[in-house]
């Protein structure tokens, strides 16, 4: 139980919206002379590498991430749900924490596992991509990448990030859930 509490605390910490960190005010994207988020170029203008700026953010404030996927999809990764999913929606991100229990593949001891699903505005994705060490992931959405984080005295985190249009998603689990986390991200992408 203590291990799950620690894992859920770590997973919940990754839900903190980037927008909650503050920052300078930017003019609306459609204002004359406005730049794309995180760019010195006008929206839609190619950067020096020839890539276009990302599309404008699409609102996520009305999403209930806890209900986007069927419970059966979540339980394939984390086992039977142990608690009611816990969602939040703020700072351009809608999120849900799922906690479950399943037998450990090597020991057959029932352990607690969890995943966090976040749907965010595209600008939050672009900011995280610039800040994080990541590995590109081809063939999903408009852009995708994977991050891994070593967590001392706990299970290492594995995150799949995918952008599509003005929204993006992040699915976080543990490294031993890598295949399940990737499968959830692919399924969730079809729902964006």
C-alpha positions as CSV (number, residue, x, y, z in Angstrom):
1,X,0.0,0.0,0.0
2,X,2.8,2.4,0.8
3,X,4.4,1.7,-2.6
4,X,1.2,2.6,-4.3
5,X,0.8,5.8,-2.3
6,X,4.3,6.8,-3.3
7,X,3.7,5.9,-7.0
8,X,0.3,7.8,-7.1
9,X,2.0,10.8,-5.5
10,X,4.7,10.7,-8.2
11,X,2.1,10.2,-11.0
12,X,-0.2,12.9,-9.6
13,X,2.8,15.3,-9.6
14,X,3.2,14.9,-13.3
15,X,-0.4,16.1,-13.8
16,X,0.5,19.6,-12.6
17,X,-0.4,21.7,-15.6
18,X,2.3,23.7,-17.2
19,X,0.0,26.6,-17.4
20,X,-0.2,26.7,-13.6
21,X,3.5,27.7,-13.5
22,X,2.7,31.2,-14.6
23,X,4.5,33.2,-17.3
24,X,4.2,36.3,-19.3
25,X,1.0,37.4,-21.0
26,X,0.9,36.9,-24.7
27,X,-1.5,38.6,-27.1
28,X,-4.3,36.4,-28.6
29,X,-3.0,34.3,-31.5
30,X,-5.2,36.1,-33.9
31,X,-4.1,39.6,-32.8
32,X,-2.1,41.5,-35.4
33,X,1.6,40.7,-35.1
34,X,1.0,37.9,-32.6
35,X,3.5,35.2,-32.5
36,X,2.9,31.5,-32.2
37,X,3.3,30.2,-28.6
38,X,7.0,29.8,-27.9
39,X,8.0,31.4,-31.2
40,X,9.3,34.7,-32.4
41,X,7.6,34.0,-35.8
42,X,4.1,35.1,-36.7
43,X,1.6,32.1,-36.5
44,X,1.8,29.9,-39.5
45,X,5.2,31.1,-40.7
46,X,7.9,28.5,-41.2
47,X,10.8,28.4,-38.8
48,X,14.4,28.4,-40.0
49,X,14.3,24.6,-40.4
50,X,11.3,25.0,-42.7
51,X,8.7,23.5,-40.3
52,X,5.4,25.3,-39.7
53,X,4.4,26.5,-36.3
54,X,1.9,24.2,-34.6
55,X,-1.8,24.8,-35.0
56,X,-3.6,27.0,-32.4
57,X,-4.7,25.5,-29.2
58,X,-8.0,23.7,-29.1
59,X,-9.9,24.0,-25.8
60,X,-9.9,21.1,-23.4
61,X,-11.8,22.7,-20.5
62,X,-14.9,20.6,-21.0
63,X,-13.2,17.2,-21.4
64,X,-13.8,14.5,-18.8
65,X,-10.7,12.4,-19.4
66,X,-11.9,9.8,-16.9
67,X,-14.7,8.7,-19.3
68,X,-13.0,8.9,-22.7
69,X,-11.8,5.3,-22.7
70,X,-13.8,2.3,-21.6
71,X,-12.8,0.9,-18.1
72,X,-11.9,-2.4,-19.8
73,X,-9.1,-0.7,-21.8
74,X,-7.6,0.8,-18.6
75,X,-7.9,-2.5,-16.7
76,X,-5.9,-4.3,-19.3
77,X,-2.9,-2.2,-18.3
78,X,-3.4,-1.7,-14.5
79,X,-5.7,-4.6,-13.5
80,X,-9.0,-4.2,-11.8
81,X,-9.7,-0.6,-10.8
82,X,-9.1,-0.3,-7.0
83,X,-10.5,3.2,-6.6
84,X,-12.8,5.6,-8.5
85,X,-10.7,7.5,-11.1
86,X,-9.8,11.0,-10.0
87,X,-9.9,13.8,-12.6
88,X,-9.1,17.5,-12.8
89,X,-9.2,20.2,-15.4
90,X,-7.1,23.3,-15.2
91,X,-4.4,25.3,-16.9
92,X,-5.1,24.0,-20.4
93,X,-5.0,20.4,-19.3
94,X,-7.6,17.8,-18.4
95,X,-6.4,14.7,-16.5
96,X,-7.4,11.5,-14.8
97,X,-5.5,9.2,-12.4
98,X,-6.5,5.5,-12.5
99,X,-5.4,3.1,-9.8
100,X,-5.7,-0.6,-10.0
101,X,-4.2,-3.9,-8.9
102,X,-2.9,-6.9,-10.8
103,X,-0.6,-9.9,-10.3
104,X,3.1,-9.1,-10.8
105,X,4.2,-11.0,-13.9
106,X,7.3,-12.4,-12.2
107,X,6.2,-13.1,-8.7
108,X,2.4,-13.5,-9.1
109,X,1.9,-11.3,-6.0
110,X,-1.0,-8.8,-6.5
111,X,0.4,-5.3,-6.6
112,X,-1.1,-1.9,-7.2
113,X,-0.5,-0.1,-10.4
114,X,-1.7,3.2,-11.9
115,X,-1.7,5.3,-15.0
116,X,-2.3,9.0,-15.6
117,X,-3.9,10.3,-18.8
118,X,-3.7,13.9,-19.7
119,X,-5.2,15.7,-22.7
120,X,-3.7,19.2,-23.1
121,X,-3.7,22.2,-25.4
122,X,-1.1,22.0,-28.1
123,X,1.1,24.8,-26.7
124,X,1.6,22.9,-23.4
125,X,2.8,19.9,-25.5
126,X,5.2,22.1,-27.5
127,X,6.6,23.6,-24.3
128,X,7.2,20.2,-22.7
129,X,8.8,18.9,-25.8
130,X,11.3,21.7,-25.7
131,X,12.1,21.2,-22.0
132,X,12.3,17.4,-21.8
133,X,14.9,14.9,-23.0
134,X,12.9,12.7,-25.3
135,X,13.0,10.1,-28.0
136,X,11.0,10.7,-31.2
137,X,8.1,8.4,-31.9
138,X,7.2,8.0,-35.6
139,X,3.8,7.3,-37.1
140,X,1.5,8.7,-34.4
141,X,-0.6,11.9,-34.7
142,X,1.1,15.0,-36.1
143,X,4.1,14.6,-33.7
144,X,5.0,12.1,-30.9
145,X,7.7,11.3,-28.5
146,X,8.5,9.2,-25.4
147,X,10.2,10.1,-22.1
148,X,11.5,7.9,-19.3
149,X,12.3,9.0,-15.8
150,X,14.3,7.1,-13.2
151,X,12.6,7.4,-9.8
152,X,14.8,6.5,-6.8
153,X,13.2,3.8,-4.5
154,X,10.3,3.4,-6.9
155,X,9.3,2.2,-10.3
156,X,10.6,4.2,-13.3
157,X,8.1,6.3,-15.2
158,X,7.4,5.9,-18.9
159,X,5.4,8.5,-20.8
160,X,4.0,8.6,-24.3
161,X,3.2,12.1,-25.7
162,X,1.2,12.6,-29.0
163,X,0.1,15.8,-30.7
164,X,-2.9,16.0,-33.1
165,X,-4.1,19.3,-34.3
166,X,-4.6,21.8,-31.5
167,X,-4.6,19.2,-28.8
168,X,-2.1,16.6,-27.4
169,X,-2.1,13.8,-24.9
170,X,0.2,12.2,-22.4
171,X,-0.1,8.8,-20.9
172,X,2.1,8.0,-17.9
173,X,2.7,4.6,-16.3
174,X,5.7,2.7,-15.2
175,X,8.4,1.2,-17.4
176,X,7.1,-2.3,-16.9
177,X,3.7,-1.0,-18.4
178,X,5.4,0.3,-21.5
179,X,3.4,-1.8,-24.0
180,X,0.1,-1.0,-22.2
181,X,0.8,2.7,-21.9
182,X,1.6,2.8,-25.7
183,X,-1.6,0.9,-26.5
184,X,-3.7,3.3,-24.4
185,X,-2.1,6.3,-26.1
186,X,-2.8,4.9,-29.6
187,X,-6.4,4.2,-28.6
188,X,-6.8,7.6,-27.0
189,X,-5.5,9.3,-30.1
190,X,-8.5,8.0,-32.1
191,X,-10.8,9.8,-29.6
192,X,-9.1,13.3,-29.8
